[in-house]
Amino acid sequence: MAAFLMAAFIRGLDRDEVGALTRTMIDSGRRLDLAHMTAGRIDKHSTGGVGDKVSLVLAPLVASLGVVVPMMSGRGLGHTGGTLDKLESIAGFQTKLSLDSARRQLDEFGCALIGQSEEIAPMDRRMYALRDATCTVESIPLIAASIMSKKLAEGLTGLVLDIKRGSGAFLPELERGLELAKLMIDLGAEHGCPVVALITAMDRPLGRACGNALEVEEAIHALRGEGPPDLMQVTYALGAEMLVLAGAAPNTDTARRKMEVAISSGRAAEMFQRIIAAQGGDPAVVEDPSRLPQAREVEIFSAPRAGVIARVEPRAVGRGIIALGGGRTRMEDRVDPSVGFVIRARPGDVVRVGEPLATIFARDEAGIAAGMASLAEAFVISEEAEPPLPLVSHRVTRTGVEPYEAEPWVRTAEFPVFVEPR
Ligand code: URA
């Protein structure tokens, strides 16, 4: 297998070969049989980023609107965070559900947030460990087969992909992201599963909170209508695609309005409480996020000089979380859910020397020092701002790649991307 992975990494796989590999990986395990359900069954997958807590908001939000969301997520990988680690910062939350329990939960109220088990595509788990050991992770055909084998075993009627681009993405270049998107869309079509991909920015962290419990807290705020604008923009863009694919909204405009009502009425937050309770967690965190693990040490990181924030480098922030103990360098490492950063300054902000840019949450003084060093690397302050990537730049479907048409609500001055939320 190691020799095969090296060959696939170096020489690539042709379309038939990726198709055969994906089928073999799906057939190595069971499938989630949801054919008895009449509602659309839609999942979302992100290629990974820093501060990317979209799944925590999106799954309850879309499920509260009648879509069945069997969401299968992963753990932190490299400098990026993982939804399972974030969820497990809620006391008692179980992500290891059997397929039968997930199915019961989906039947009952339409959403389950689960990890990959030995039941779904077990071949992927073994191949993934070998890819890690043989440095063959960053291969477009191997990534596509790995992700799609798990997603296609979930019995979906549609899938939405969030393909990150920019310095903090695994595939920073737009062209490689598009290549991956097209391949996964094609694999979906081969199995009768329509796939839509949005290309989104990962040249700065998404939202303000970076770190497991801090991100859950920000997601709860988002579900209560107090989310940062960039997080909401990406969430609504992906959610609109999910609702349209499920047939729960005729177009993205209507979908967006439905999502706003689900949030303002409290339905989306209630759905999150329901999921937490069903999976053994403490549902009271939704009312009172201070029940989440709290860091012992908190310190402000201030601007070392005056100027314009040119960049907030996601890789440095992600590596900083690992240095604080909030991520892994080896699979068996334990994660401290309480640590991380809240990044207040955004690219384009003009700052004075000594102005607070971020808050560090650590377990001890050594963690604060490590956090300070990571943020000193992450914040690039210069004379001029560097134009950031558009938050959502392209939409990819079977018919091709189109520039993402920002909805009017994104273009207006009322919804600026780089203004501090309340
Ligand atoms: N996520 C996966 O599940 N597989 C990959 O190969 C890369 C990211």
Residues whose N, C-alpha, C, O or C-beta is under 5 A from the ligand:
A	BS01	URA	V137 L142 I143 S146 I147
